[in-house]
């Protein structure tokens, strides 16, 4: 054995920092992307928000000033010399149009795709993502003129805004807008404990009772119920307070139960409901019957054994129905009224609407601020200077360029995937969930020529605003079930049918899982009973015995 030198030729996939950044931005949600952009603006002096700009052109012709037209022609010449086709990849079909290449100086964030009633993707359409995830380090999926227009070497003594144009990062969204509802987005919400302590501080009470009240409040769960019994609280406080009796603790508890929300500090559901029923006017119809049921017969009511309940309470069916309706108007978890966390808002990434019989797909222009390279700082960069200041500017300029490219790549990829989903699920957009077609990630990956993992990243935490509502992109993907006619039915459509059947059932004789299976079989959909039970549970629909009413 001895040392030797060998030369090998091989291939391997290398994740460059730029590619890692593009993949990371691709999987971010809208709110996370806004935070990422803000962090980039704070850390990179080369990036800035464009405060004022004209709305992006929706026509295929370039519209701008004479100087802008010269700059645009210059970029077209650069792209032509490099052999890049600047035409739109979607232009091969009249029914599939896009505005991603409408204007070079302002590539539109609110890109648009449209579909006619009989439009389909032609075989000649290109959805290659090799520019994004291939060996090249360019992140432009469709508009090759964007990636080729920015040279890798930094020119010397040139006008930088002739070369580095405004990014397609979105419409202006000033984070410091004084008109924004600052308090509603950032104000902390009080917990149930804080809410009860605030009321306790406003309530006149002896020091002894206040100590007991604080001990009881400490034992309150977020639902409003006590985590331990009153007897346990009494045993824990006997050593701290002399001559303490259980009646004192119970008296303080009854006082706390009148706090807002009514019914808190109760030991069980029966006690909580009785406290709330005490707030009703004594002349309320069937109040006494409701109190009787809440005190003695809640387990029977929970099992929906109405015959036994009528026999025990000696009530007729109509009277029992009114008493149960009164109980159902109460809150079994009063603590849930007090918000315990910040409200999370869903911001749609894509808008879909029908115009003149065609489905139009647009990216939300308000999800991120429009970014650009700061021309003043960029003009300070000198090629031959190797000082620390110049190196700092060079590095930040390069990072800014890749960041803008990654943002544009994210927008273009999201638009392509959303457009393919709309093309496949036009039945859902027209008729609702019952017309949903089976769709898996592999189907979209084949159309746009991307990997399934990329499609998964694009569809995670991205939302589409449709006439049917706002849905996550993953909602449109579902498995299929074979039908008697040889076709396929989406699991989402089956869930919608189950929900429709349950909503139209007779409350006195609700449909069992077996009955639902038979009804679906009549429609040619063969589904096992256990599958129906699984779908029903996913829809939060209780079993038939729990859905039975008087």
FINU-585692 format. One line per 4 residues: number of its first residue (from 1); their letters; for each residue x, z, y of C-alpha. Coordinates in pm, 1 decimal. Example, Ala and Ser with C-alpha at 12.3 -4.5 7.8 and 13.67 -1.06 7.14 Angstrom:
REM residues 2
1) as) 1230.0/780.0/-450.0  1367.0/714.0/-106.0
END
This chain:
REM residues 550
1) xxxx) 0.0/0.0/0.0  130.7/-93.8/339.9  6.5/-154.2/689.3  -104.6/-505.9/777.0
5) xxxx) -293.2/-700.9/1043.0  -601.4/-904.4/957.7  -812.6/-1137.3/1170.0  -1186.6/-1145.4/1098.4
9) xxxx) -1465.1/-1351.5/1250.0  -1808.7/-1191.4/1254.1  -2132.9/-1154.0/1445.9  -2300.6/-838.0/1563.1
13) xxxx) -2572.4/-739.3/1805.6  -2446.2/-552.7/2110.3  -2680.2/-359.6/2336.2  -2543.3/-410.2/2684.4
17) xxxx) -2634.2/-155.9/2954.4  -2844.8/-422.3/3122.2  -3038.1/-490.8/2804.0  -3090.1/-118.2/2747.9
21) xxxx) -3225.7/-86.1/3101.4  -3466.1/-377.4/3050.1  -3599.2/-228.3/2726.4  -3635.7/116.5/2884.5
25) xxxx) -3831.5/-19.7/3183.6  -4047.4/-226.2/2949.3  -4182.2/78.2/2766.1  -4245.0/293.1/3075.6
29) xxxx) -4601.3/362.2/3182.5  -4715.8/277.4/3533.9  -4666.0/630.1/3669.5  -4326.4/662.6/3501.6
33) xxxx) -4224.0/324.9/3643.2  -4312.6/434.7/3994.9  -4097.6/744.2/3948.9  -3811.9/532.9/3811.2
37) xxxx) -3831.4/297.0/4108.4  -3831.0/588.2/4350.9  -3522.4/735.3/4181.8  -3350.3/397.7/4206.2
41) xxxx) -3433.3/377.5/4576.8  -3294.5/727.1/4633.0  -2970.0/668.2/4442.2  -2888.2/306.4/4526.4
45) xxxx) -2833.9/217.2/4895.3  -2854.5/-153.4/4812.4  -3223.1/-126.6/4725.2  -3496.5/-96.7/4982.7
49) xxxx) -3871.5/-139.0/5005.6  -4009.5/-432.2/5194.5  -4242.1/-283.3/5451.9  -4430.5/-597.9/5550.1
53) xxxx) -4474.4/-926.5/5371.9  -4720.6/-1204.6/5334.0  -4953.4/-1211.2/5037.0  -4812.6/-1421.0/4754.4
57) xxxx) -4929.2/-1776.5/4739.6  -5175.0/-1864.4/4465.7  -5108.4/-2237.4/4476.9  -4840.0/-2421.8/4288.6
61) xxxx) -4686.4/-2559.3/4609.2  -4426.9/-2358.2/4793.8  -4551.0/-2234.5/5128.6  -4316.4/-2081.8/5382.2
65) xxxx) -4110.2/-2140.1/5692.1  -3866.6/-2428.7/5732.4  -3569.6/-2200.9/5666.6  -3737.1/-2059.0/5357.8
69) xxxx) -3803.3/-2412.0/5232.9  -3434.5/-2495.9/5270.3  -3341.8/-2179.5/5078.8  -3591.0/-2266.7/4809.5
73) xxxx) -3453.9/-2620.4/4775.1  -3102.3/-2478.5/4755.3  -3203.8/-2254.8/4466.4  -3369.0/-2549.9/4292.2
77) xxxx) -3046.3/-2747.4/4322.2  -2848.2/-2456.6/4175.2  -3089.8/-2434.4/3885.4  -3079.5/-2811.4/3832.4
81) xxxx) -2699.3/-2813.8/3819.6  -2705.2/-2543.7/3554.0  -2955.9/-2739.7/3344.4  -3237.3/-2487.9/3388.3
85) xxxx) -3594.1/-2609.0/3381.6  -3771.4/-2443.6/3675.1  -4116.5/-2561.7/3572.0  -4368.3/-2315.1/3449.0
89) xxxx) -4364.6/-2262.8/3072.7  -4740.4/-2235.3/3074.8  -4800.5/-2568.6/3247.5  -4829.4/-2761.2/2921.8
93) xxxx) -5198.8/-2673.3/2903.1  -5452.1/-2711.8/3182.8  -5636.6/-2408.9/3054.5  -5337.3/-2176.5/3064.1
97) xxxx) -5197.1/-2144.2/3415.5  -4967.0/-1898.9/3583.3  -4839.2/-1828.7/3930.1  -4508.2/-1677.4/3818.3
101) xxxx) -4319.0/-1980.5/3948.6  -4530.7/-2046.6/4254.7  -4275.9/-1922.4/4503.8  -3912.8/-1842.1/4454.0
105) xxxx) -3868.4/-1628.9/4760.6  -4169.7/-1416.5/4668.9  -4245.4/-1431.2/4296.9  -4593.1/-1289.3/4267.3
109) xxxx) -4641.0/-949.7/4107.4  -5009.8/-1029.5/4080.9  -4943.7/-1309.5/3835.5  -5247.6/-1487.1/3700.9
113) xxxx) -5349.6/-1636.7/3368.3  -5682.1/-1812.6/3312.5  -5866.7/-1915.3/3001.4  -6162.8/-2151.6/2969.5
117) xxxx) -6437.5/-2119.1/2715.9  -6265.0/-2355.4/2470.8  -5903.1/-2307.2/2568.2  -5636.6/-2255.1/2307.1
121) xxxx) -5261.2/-2228.4/2308.8  -5101.1/-2562.9/2239.6  -4809.2/-2594.7/2004.0  -4593.8/-2723.9/2285.6
125) xxxx) -4619.2/-2408.3/2492.5  -4306.5/-2201.6/2508.6  -4307.2/-1823.6/2504.4  -3941.0/-1777.8/2416.6
129) xxxx) -3795.3/-1443.9/2513.0  -3439.4/-1539.7/2435.6  -3359.9/-1496.2/2802.0  -3479.9/-1139.1/2777.8
133) xxxx) -3364.3/-1018.0/2440.2  -3130.4/-1288.5/2320.2  -2755.3/-1317.1/2350.5  -2780.9/-1406.1/2716.2
137) xxxx) -2775.4/-1122.9/2964.5  -3044.9/-1279.7/3181.7  -3373.1/-1092.3/3188.1  -3594.3/-1369.8/3321.3
141) xxxx) -3850.0/-1465.2/3059.7  -3996.8/-1772.6/3225.5  -3850.6/-1849.9/3564.8  -3497.4/-1961.3/3489.5
145) xxxx) -3440.7/-2033.0/3857.0  -3448.0/-1660.0/3925.8  -3163.5/-1569.1/3690.5  -2953.9/-1876.3/3768.9
149) xxxx) -3000.9/-1844.1/4143.2  -2802.4/-1520.0/4153.2  -2436.1/-1598.4/4082.0  -2229.9/-1360.4/3875.7
153) xxxx) -1944.2/-1369.5/4129.1  -2003.9/-1227.4/4472.8  -1965.8/-1490.1/4746.9  -1755.2/-1410.8/5049.2
157) xxxx) -1883.8/-1410.8/5405.7  -2227.1/-1549.5/5330.1  -2579.0/-1461.6/5428.2  -2695.3/-1243.9/5144.5
161) xxxx) -3065.1/-1287.2/5203.7  -3009.7/-1658.3/5136.1  -2906.6/-1568.1/4782.1  -3073.4/-1240.3/4693.1
165) xxxx) -3438.4/-1287.2/4747.5  -3721.0/-1037.2/4740.1  -3803.9/-893.0/4400.7  -4138.7/-939.4/4232.1
169) xxxx) -4169.9/-568.3/4181.7  -4518.0/-548.0/4323.4  -4722.5/-494.5/4629.6  -4628.2/-247.0/4897.2
173) xxxx) -4716.4/107.2/4802.7  -4574.8/344.6/5058.6  -4512.3/678.9/4890.5  -4505.1/847.8/5231.2
177) xxxx) -4843.3/716.4/5344.1  -4997.9/981.2/5566.0  -5346.1/868.9/5469.2  -5289.0/946.0/5102.1
181) xxxx) -5463.2/1244.1/4952.2  -5151.9/1458.8/4925.9  -5318.0/1785.9/4831.1  -5538.9/1645.3/4556.6
185) xxxx) -5238.0/1488.3/4382.9  -4994.0/1775.3/4415.2  -5194.3/2095.0/4450.9  -5156.2/2337.9/4162.8
189) xxxx) -5476.1/2437.6/3985.0  -5550.8/2808.1/3934.3  -5575.7/2929.8/3578.5  -5868.6/3134.8/3449.1
193) xxxx) -5657.5/3449.2/3477.7  -5582.8/3380.7/3846.0  -5947.5/3300.3/3909.0  -6064.6/3630.9/3759.8
197) xxxx) -5792.7/3833.8/3935.6  -5891.3/3678.0/4267.4  -6251.1/3793.3/4216.6  -6133.4/4135.9/4100.6
201) xxxx) -5936.8/4184.9/4423.2  -6253.8/4112.4/4620.5  -6466.9/4353.6/4418.8  -6495.6/4717.8/4531.7
205) xxxx) -6393.0/4931.3/4237.2  -6223.0/5263.2/4167.1  -5857.0/5265.9/4071.4  -5944.5/5382.5/3721.2
209) xxxx) -6192.6/5100.4/3665.2  -5950.3/4850.6/3818.6  -5685.0/4940.4/3562.0  -5937.7/4887.6/3282.8
213) xxxx) -6050.6/4558.9/3434.8  -5694.4/4429.7/3449.1  -5643.3/4524.3/3084.7  -5958.0/4334.5/2986.1
217) xxxx) -5861.5/4028.4/3192.0  -5519.4/4026.9/3026.1  -5695.9/3985.7/2691.1  -5907.3/3688.5/2801.2
221) xxxx) -5829.7/3354.7/2631.6  -5848.3/3019.6/2818.2  -6192.0/2965.1/2661.8  -6320.4/3279.4/2836.8
225) xxxx) -6353.7/3491.0/2521.7  -6161.8/3812.0/2451.3  -5874.1/3776.7/2207.2  -5920.0/4138.4/2090.6
229) xxxx) -6220.3/4366.7/2063.5  -6326.4/4623.7/2320.3  -6244.7/4898.3/2069.0  -5883.6/4776.7/2052.2
233) xxxx) -5858.6/4772.9/2431.8  -6000.1/5124.7/2437.3  -5742.1/5247.8/2184.0  -5462.6/5087.3/2383.9
237) xxxx) -5569.0/5253.7/2711.3  -5638.4/5604.3/2579.6  -5278.1/5714.9/2631.2  -5268.5/5584.1/2987.8
241) xxxx) -5596.3/5728.7/3113.9  -5707.5/6084.2/3048.8  -6051.0/6158.4/2901.3  -6118.3/5786.8/2856.6
245) xxxx) -6439.8/5701.8/2672.8  -6548.8/5376.5/2514.0  -6855.6/5359.1/2738.6  -6628.9/5332.9/3044.4
249) xxxx) -6451.8/5027.6/2901.3  -6784.3/4868.0/2805.6  -6923.8/4930.3/3156.1  -6622.7/4755.4/3315.2
253) xxxx) -6656.6/4469.9/3068.2  -7023.1/4420.1/3163.1  -6920.3/4405.5/3525.7  -6653.5/4143.3/3454.5
257) xxxx) -6903.5/3936.0/3258.0  -7091.0/3875.7/3582.9  -6783.8/3714.0/3736.1  -6763.0/3339.0/3774.4
261) xxxx) -6792.3/3167.6/3532.1  -7072.7/3377.8/3390.4  -7014.7/3494.2/3033.7  -6638.7/3545.8/3045.0
265) xxxx) -6482.3/3854.7/2882.5  -6732.1/3836.9/2594.6  -6630.7/3932.7/2240.3  -6826.8/3661.7/2058.2
269) xxxx) -7054.0/3363.5/2111.9  -7375.2/3562.8/2080.2  -7271.7/3805.6/2352.0  -7158.1/3519.4/2577.4
273) xxxx) -7490.4/3335.8/2548.0  -7694.0/3653.1/2603.2  -7505.2/3725.5/2926.3  -7585.9/3377.6/3053.3
277) xxxx) -7950.6/3407.0/2951.2  -7973.6/3727.8/3154.0  -7914.0/3519.0/3468.1  -8236.6/3321.5/3419.5
281) xxxx) -8558.5/3415.7/3593.0  -8771.2/3641.1/3375.0  -9055.5/3392.7/3411.5  -8852.4/3113.5/3247.9
285) xxxx) -9055.5/2967.6/2955.1  -8935.2/3067.1/2607.3  -8659.5/3288.9/2750.1  -8742.4/3575.7/2513.8
289) xxxx) -8736.0/3340.8/2214.0  -8397.5/3204.3/2320.2  -8259.2/3558.8/2353.4  -8391.2/3646.5/2007.9
293) xxxx) -8222.0/3343.3/1851.2  -7895.5/3403.1/2038.4  -7888.3/3766.0/1932.1  -7989.5/3744.1/1564.6
297) xxxx) -8011.1/3390.0/1433.4  -7718.6/3189.1/1568.0  -7573.2/3123.3/1216.6  -7907.2/2980.6/1104.0
301) xxxx) -7924.6/2766.8/1417.0  -7570.5/2645.6/1350.8  -7665.9/2532.4/1001.3  -7974.9/2359.1/1147.6
305) xxxx) -8207.6/2522.6/898.9  -8508.7/2488.7/1125.2  -8766.2/2577.1/860.0  -8607.0/2914.9/796.8
309) xxxx) -8559.8/2965.3/1171.3  -8930.6/2904.2/1237.8  -9017.7/3144.5/959.5  -8787.5/3418.2/1093.1
313) xxxx) -8885.9/3383.5/1457.6  -9253.8/3303.1/1385.4  -9236.5/3013.4/1629.8  -9403.7/2676.7/1602.8
317) xxxx) -9197.9/2361.6/1599.8  -9264.0/2274.3/1966.3  -9187.0/2630.2/2079.8  -8868.1/2643.8/1875.7
321) xxxx) -8759.6/2310.2/2020.6  -8798.9/2443.0/2376.6  -8606.3/2762.0/2297.1  -8322.4/2565.5/2139.1
325) xxxx) -8310.2/2333.6/2441.1  -8268.0/2639.3/2663.2  -7978.2/2764.4/2450.0  -7815.5/2421.5/2451.0
329) xxxx) -7812.2/2426.4/2830.5  -7566.1/2720.4/2820.2  -7186.9/2698.6/2807.4  -7032.9/2840.8/2487.8
333) xxxx) -6682.4/2818.5/2641.8  -6722.5/2929.0/3005.6  -6347.5/2937.3/3066.8  -6324.1/2559.5/3026.6
337) xxxx) -6499.1/2519.6/3361.6  -6184.4/2640.6/3534.0  -5933.4/2356.0/3519.5  -5610.0/2464.9/3357.2
341) xxxx) -5400.9/2155.3/3420.0  -5344.2/1866.1/3656.4  -5580.5/1573.5/3639.6  -5425.4/1264.6/3486.1
345) xxxx) -5537.4/931.7/3628.0  -5521.3/600.4/3446.1  -5385.8/318.0/3660.3  -5459.1/-23.6/3504.8
349) xxxx) -5159.1/-253.5/3473.0  -5368.5/-567.5/3422.0  -5697.7/-685.9/3567.7  -5922.4/-924.4/3372.1
353) xxxx) -6229.1/-1088.1/3522.5  -6434.5/-1401.0/3469.4  -6433.9/-1665.0/3741.8  -6623.3/-1991.7/3705.5
357) xxxx) -6648.1/-1952.5/3330.3  -6275.3/-1877.4/3286.2  -6112.2/-1543.9/3209.9  -5847.0/-1467.3/3471.3
361) xxxx) -5559.9/-1228.7/3390.8  -5374.7/-1070.6/3682.5  -5111.3/-802.8/3707.7  -5207.8/-507.8/3925.4
365) xxxx) -5035.0/-563.0/4262.1  -5050.7/-191.7/4348.7  -4856.3/-33.9/4062.4  -4510.9/-45.8/4220.7
369) xxxx) -4352.2/-104.4/4562.1  -4193.9/-440.6/4643.4  -3815.9/-414.5/4635.8  -3533.9/-623.3/4778.2
373) xxxx) -3159.9/-616.5/4837.1  -3055.3/-457.4/5166.1  -2895.5/-749.9/5348.6  -2693.9/-530.3/5585.6
377) xxxx) -2519.8/-337.1/5309.4  -2475.4/-649.4/5096.3  -2297.5/-831.6/5378.8  -2033.3/-556.9/5386.1
381) xxxx) -1906.0/-646.0/5038.5  -1574.6/-831.8/5036.9  -1442.2/-1002.2/4726.8  -1070.4/-938.0/4775.3
385) xxxx) -1108.9/-577.3/4888.5  -1044.3/-321.6/4615.1  -1093.9/-9.0/4821.5  -1313.8/270.6/4693.9
389) xxxx) -1584.0/197.6/4950.8  -1598.0/-171.4/4863.4  -1598.4/-92.0/4490.2  -1887.8/146.4/4546.9
393) xxxx) -2083.7/-124.4/4726.5  -2003.5/-380.7/4456.7  -2118.0/-151.8/4176.6  -2442.1/-62.3/4350.1
397) xxxx) -2509.0/-425.7/4433.1  -2464.0/-525.0/4070.7  -2691.2/-240.3/3955.9  -2953.3/-341.1/4211.2
401) xxxx) -2945.7/-702.0/4091.0  -2995.6/-600.1/3727.1  -3269.6/-357.7/3823.1  -3462.6/-630.0/4004.0
405) xxxx) -3417.5/-867.6/3710.1  -3536.1/-603.5/3466.1  -3846.6/-541.0/3675.3  -3930.6/-909.0/3685.8
409) xxxx) -3871.8/-937.3/3312.0  -4109.2/-645.4/3253.8  -4381.2/-806.1/3463.6  -4350.8/-1146.0/3297.6
413) xxxx) -4348.5/-1001.8/2945.8  -4648.9/-780.2/3020.6  -4839.1/-1077.0/3162.5  -4767.9/-1297.1/2860.0
417) xxxx) -4875.4/-1030.5/2609.9  -5189.9/-942.6/2807.5  -5280.5/-1311.5/2834.9  -5247.5/-1359.3/2459.6
421) xxxx) -5468.4/-1055.6/2396.3  -5736.0/-1192.4/2628.6  -5720.4/-1530.4/2454.5  -5768.9/-1365.3/2114.6
425) xxxx) -6037.3/-1115.8/2223.1  -6264.7/-1323.7/2443.4  -6554.2/-1227.9/2219.1  -6499.8/-860.7/2304.5
429) xxxx) -6491.6/-938.6/2676.6  -6817.9/-1134.0/2650.6  -7019.9/-926.5/2404.6  -6853.1/-584.2/2365.8
433) xxxx) -6679.0/-392.0/2084.8  -6901.4/-534.8/1810.9  -6740.6/-874.9/1871.9  -6383.1/-744.4/1844.7
437) xxxx) -6166.3/-961.0/1619.5  -5896.0/-829.5/1385.6  -5556.1/-839.4/1554.0  -5214.4/-699.2/1466.5
441) xxxx) -4886.1/-689.0/1654.0  -4742.8/-963.5/1434.9  -5005.5/-1210.6/1557.9  -4907.7/-1167.4/1922.2
445) xxxx) -4535.6/-1154.5/1837.4  -4556.8/-1498.4/1676.2  -4731.6/-1652.4/1976.4  -4493.2/-1519.9/2241.2
449) xxxx) -4189.7/-1547.0/2007.9  -4086.6/-1187.0/2046.2  -4021.5/-907.7/1799.1  -4303.3/-675.4/1698.7
453) xxxx) -4112.3/-378.4/1840.0  -4113.7/-548.6/2179.8  -4490.2/-601.8/2160.2  -4530.0/-236.4/2064.0
457) xxxx) -4332.8/-127.9/2371.0  -4536.4/-354.8/2599.3  -4871.8/-229.5/2471.4  -4788.6/143.3/2476.7
461) xxxx) -4932.3/331.8/2775.6  -5030.5/6.1/2944.4  -5395.4/-32.8/3042.7  -5622.5/-330.8/3100.9
465) xxxx) -5920.1/-327.3/3335.7  -6199.5/-538.6/3188.7  -6575.2/-577.1/3252.2  -6622.2/-359.6/2942.3
469) xxxx) -6408.6/-75.6/3088.4  -6044.6/30.3/3100.9  -5862.3/20.7/2767.5  -5507.0/70.1/2650.1
473) xxxx) -5357.7/-255.3/2525.3  -5319.9/-100.2/2179.8  -5698.8/-67.1/2165.1  -5727.6/-440.9/2104.6
477) xxxx) -5522.2/-419.3/1785.1  -5706.8/-320.5/1468.7  -5704.4/-380.6/1095.1  -5960.6/-600.6/922.0
481) xxxx) -6220.6/-567.9/649.9  -6328.7/-866.2/438.8  -6688.3/-984.7/453.1  -6907.0/-1146.8/189.4
485) xxxx) -6887.7/-1480.1/368.5  -6508.8/-1487.5/333.4  -6438.5/-1390.6/694.9  -6291.7/-1077.8/845.8
489) xxxx) -6438.4/-795.1/1051.5  -6237.9/-571.6/1278.6  -6234.8/-197.4/1215.7  -6310.7/-151.1/1586.5
493) xxxx) -6623.3/-362.2/1545.4  -6726.3/-152.7/1243.7  -6688.1/165.2/1449.9  -6905.4/12.3/1721.1
497) xxxx) -7173.0/-77.3/1462.3  -7164.4/277.2/1319.4  -7203.2/423.0/1666.8  -7496.9/190.1/1734.8
501) xxxx) -7667.6/281.4/1407.6  -7628.3/654.7/1469.2  -7760.0/629.2/1825.4  -8074.1/451.2/1697.7
505) xxxx) -8138.8/677.5/1397.0  -8437.0/908.1/1352.2  -8323.1/1257.3/1468.3  -8537.7/1420.3/1200.1
509) xxxx) -8381.4/1207.5/925.5  -8026.7/1113.8/1032.8  -7837.7/846.1/842.4  -7599.6/965.3/575.1
513) xxxx) -7263.3/799.4/513.7  -7402.9/635.4/200.0  -7698.4/495.9/395.1  -7467.5/355.2/662.1
517) xxxx) -7260.8/193.5/386.7  -7573.5/23.2/253.5  -7675.6/-97.9/600.5  -7331.4/-250.3/656.4
521) xxxx) -7347.8/-413.5/314.0  -7672.2/-581.4/421.2  -7475.4/-737.9/706.8  -7210.4/-863.3/463.6
525) xxxx) -6951.9/-594.4/545.5  -6819.9/-418.8/237.8  -6688.7/-74.3/335.0  -6643.4/229.9/112.5
529) xxxx) -6831.4/550.5/191.4  -6510.1/745.9/249.7  -6405.6/480.3/502.8  -6736.1/528.0/684.8
533) xxxx) -6670.4/903.2/690.8  -6322.9/843.8/835.6  -6453.7/611.0/1105.9  -6737.0/853.2/1186.1
537) xxxx) -6493.7/1141.0/1230.5  -6273.6/928.0/1456.8  -6580.5/874.4/1677.7  -6646.1/1252.6/1686.4
541) xxxx) -6983.8/1200.5/1520.0  -7083.7/1506.9/1311.7  -7220.6/1474.0/957.0  -7586.4/1397.5/901.4
545) xxxx) -7682.4/1759.7/831.9  -7538.3/1863.7/1171.2  -7712.1/1578.2/1355.2  -8056.5/1681.7/1233.9
549) xx) -8291.9/1800.1/1507.9  -8653.8/1910.3/1526.3
END
